[in-house]
Amino acid sequence: MWTIEEFKRDTEKQILVAGIVFFLIAFPYYFDAVSDRALGTSSDVTGLYEVGGDTRLVELDSGMEYVASGETWTIDDLSTDSVDGASDMNIVGVLVTLSYGEDETTTGFCAPGPGQGQDAADTISGTVIHGPHNASASGNNAESPASHTVESIWYNDSMVGEVVLSSISEIEEQIDSNGAGLGAYSLDITVDAEAGDALGPTCQREDNGEEVSYKVELIVYDYVIVPFIELDDIE
């Protein structure tokens, strides 16, 4: 402990105390200034922000359908009205998974072995439509069982997990669907089946279509936008 007389006589002690007092007063103001610069005072202020959060899938519909070769099967009565709490979700896309096998058959007299020939690969195509947003993709069952996905998104997924120089409002314009994911969806499934060649003259192969399983899922992005403060700013 210092006495008042010691403090009056010791210049070093006076400088030390003055420095401590200055630090206690100045540091909060400095920290607030740095924070304000990084955070911005409103959603329109440009700064560095890290875009994070989680992406999850919410099932809209699923099932199985036999689709004849050369035909298209359509399900057009899908709607987010059937999903609890959909209006509170940031729906930013739709993901369709199509799975299928190979049900090619032989007719006539087909001797076991090479004389039966081989299956030919079939092409299964899917198209998902939601308002102005649509996507198509095809797969085949050269290796059975097989599957492929069809995805349509309407947000800037390149921002996810990145630090961007922008404003909160500008970021939200690119990652918040603002209700664009609500409403009706439709799915088209088309099969183009091919029958393989049998080697024996009494053996024939036929393929009239495929049984296709489908799952339609909404892509929901629960985002978080947080200020990115460089360590250099608080040194």
Secondary structure, DSSP 8 states (H G I E B T S, - for coil): ---HHHHHH-HHHHHHHHHHHHHHHHHHHHHHHHHHHHH-SSTTS-EEEEEEEEEEEEEEEEEEEEEEBT-EEEEEEEEGGGSTTGGGS-EEEEEEEEEE----EEEE---SSGGG------EEEEEEEETTEEEEEEEE-SSSSEEEEEEEE-S-GGGTT-EEEE-HHHHHHHH--TTTT-SEEEEEEEEE------SSTTEEEE--EEEEEEEEEEEEEEEEEEE---GGGG-
